[in-house]
Amino acid sequence: MDQTPKAAKVLAGALQMHGWTQTDLARITDLAIPTVSHHINGLRAIRDDHLAVYIVPLDNAEKVMLLSAWLQ
């Protein structure tokens, strides 16, 4: 069974929808590439300060989905 956190899946889906790579998201958010990679691959939980940075470039629907998934 897939143990990847739902927030990681939502974030990965947002990247795909925008055509962004993990490197693109790291550049956009000013986060380190390994941090973004760990979050997307579910290797590290997304902290609230990182969540606040991730939602900025997303559209409103993606923001709601990411926040909802993160809260679960």
MOJO-V920618 format. One record per run of one state. SS is the DSSP state (A for helix, B for strand, O for the rest). FROM is the first residue (numbers start at 1). LEN is the number of residues. If there is no record, write none. Layout:
SS;FROM;LEN, SS;FROM;LEN
This chain:
O;1;5, A;6;13, O;19;3, A;22;8, O;30;3, A;33;8, O;41;7, A;48;7, O;55;5, A;60;12, O;72;1
